[in-house]
Amino acid sequence: MKSFSTFVNVNLNESILVYRGIPVAGQDKLRDVTWVSTNRKHAEMYSDSLTAKDSGKGEVLEYKITKTLVPLDLQFVNAEVDVKYNDVRERLNDAIINRFSEKKLTRETALKLTDELRNLNFSGLFRVHEWMNKKPILNVIKKAGFNAILQREGMKFGAGNIITYGILDKSILSKVK
């Protein structure tokens, strides 16, 4: 496994343009985690695949990430990979330990978060992106000080070559249009 010493805050001198595919035009609801893509065609694919034939037409919205990004990158090859909870928990524990060693978390907070992860009773195989959308895991990620989740997607475009962000703090997004 790669070292988690590569986690850094992304200080933005310039904003990052991202795209969000939504199934019904005009109904963009930002959720606990709002997924955006760095690739417009990828967002169009989500818009098309989420749109039911009788629900109207989906659309792709443009956003800019305008504030400092502190993304969690668990460094899975692709978000479509099936993994066990233990794989996710181990990598998230490493990220928490890294935040502690960078003095971004107190020892007590780091221990509390790792205990919280250990006490979650999940089983089975799920895709990485499915684990990242589970509320108890999202809560730990937020408490660890991350405001986004970075994932690699794009199996239809070539394995893992598209970066997507799960935005946890809506204030870092601003709508372009």
N, C-alpha and C positions, 0 to 999 in steps of 0.2 A: 504494500500500500504506500502511496506517496505521502510525503511529510505534509502536515497541515501548517507548516511554517509559511506556506505560500499565501495564507489568508491575509489580505490587506484591505484597508478602507480604500475605496475608489474615490479620490478627490476629483471633483468635476470642475475643470476650468471651462469645459464646454459640456453642454448637455448631451445625453445619449438619446437618439431617436429610436422608439420602439413602437410596435404595432400590436393591437388587440383585436382578435376576431370575435365578433359577437353574433349570436344566431338570429336576432331580430333587430332590424334597424331602429335606432332610437331607444333601445332598452339596455343601456350599458350600466349594469349594477356592479360597483366595486365591492368585492367580498372580503372575507378575512384574508384570503390570499388571492391576488389578482394577477393572472398570468399574462405576460406580454412577451413578444418575440422580437428579436433583432432583425428578423427576415419577414418582409411583407407577404411573400408567397406562402410562407408557413402560416401566418395569421389568416390568410385567405382560406387555406385548407381547413383550419379550425372553424371559420365562419361557415363554410360550405357543409362540413360534416356535422355541425351542430344544428343546422337549420332544417327543420322538418318541412316537407314539401308544401304543406298547407299553412305554414306560419309566416309566410312572407319572405322577404329577402334579408339575409344577414349583411353585415358590413364590417369593414376594417377601420378601426379608429387609430389615429396617430397620437402618441403621447411623447413627452420628453421627460426623462429622468433628470431633475434639475438640482437635486441636493446630493450630499455625500452618500454614496451607496456602501453599505456594509453587508455584502452578500455572504451567505453560507454556501460553500461549495463542498459537497460530500465526495466529489471527484469520482462519481460513478461514470462509466464510459458513456452511458446513454440513459435517459430517464425512462426508457421503455424496457429496461432490464428487470426481470423478476428477481426479487431478493427477499430474504427473511428479515423480520424485525431486528434480530440480533446484529445483522450487517449494518442496518441503519443506526441502531443504538450505539454500536462500537465507534462508528465514524462520527456520530454526533457527540459522543463522550470525548473523543479526541479534539473536536472543535472547541468544546467547552474548556478542556484543559489548556488548549492553546490560548483562548481568551483570558484565562486566569494567568498564564505565564506572561502575557502581554500587559498584565495589570488592568485589564478591562472588566474583570469580575473579581469579587472578593473570594477568598477561600471558602467561606460559608455558603455563598451563592453557588459556586461551582459544585460543591458537595451536595447541596440541596437539589440542584438540577440533575446531577448524575443519579441521585437516589430517585428522583421523580421518573426518570427514564427507566430505571431498573424495575420500578413498581408498576409500570404499564404492562398490562396482560394482553399482548397481541400475539397471534400465531398465524401461520400460513405464509404463502408466497404472494406478494403483490408487486406491481411495478413501482419503481422508485417514486414516480410522480404521484402515485396513489398514497404512499406513505407520507409524502410531504404535504398532502391535503388533509390529513387527519388532525382534528382540532387539538388533542393532547400534545401531539408532536409540535404543532405550530406554536402552542403556548410556550413550550420549552425553548424553541428557537428564538422567539421574541424576548423571553426573559434573559437569554444569553447575549442579547444586544444586537442581534442581526435584524436588519430592516428589509432583507430580501433573500430569496433562495436562488442560486444560480444552477441551472441544469443544462445539459446538452441533449438536444432532440434532433429529429430529422431523419429517421430511418428511411422515409420515403425519398429524402434528398441525399442520402449518404450518411452512414452511421455517425451520429453525434456531432455533426458539423454546424448546427444552429444553436445559438445561445438563447435560452429563455430565462426570464426572471419572474419569480413569484414575488410580487410586491406585497410586503406586510405592513408598510407604513404609507398610506395613500397620499400623505403630504409630499412625498418625493416625486409624485407624478403630476404633470400639468398637461392638459389636453391641448393639442396643436390646433385642431379645427373644431 
